Amino acid sequence: MPRLTALLCLSLAAPWSGAFAQASDLPADCTKAETQRQLTACAYRDFEHAQAAYTAVYRDLSAGLDTGRRTLLRTAQKEWLDYRTAVCDFEASAVRGGSAEPMVRVMCQTRLTRERTNELRRQLNCPEGDLSCLRPVRP
């Protein structure tokens, strides 16, 4: 289980490792970013926050599932990561080769990661009577 969580975290961050500016390029206030490098660094910081929330919710949900459901969740997550990559590659193709391409891609990944986090959170906090949720096993 911890191994899978680490794998999922790495797969979320791997496309961006080393692709961004130094911490000194990140302005204190991203609303005042002036260069493409700063805008991209700010977008990546937002992605890191979205990723941290995703990881926490995924870990909580997975911990409350039996082995069979945990395996299904793991499979769904791997396929979702492939989907997210493909969608964001498509969106970033609009500016392919330009300096904004990494920023557009990471903004897409941030948006989709937040959406997926909300989907997982809904499963974690399943309202009574919602048959589409899998009620996690509570100890």
Beta strands, then each sheet from edge to edge (+ up, - down):
end
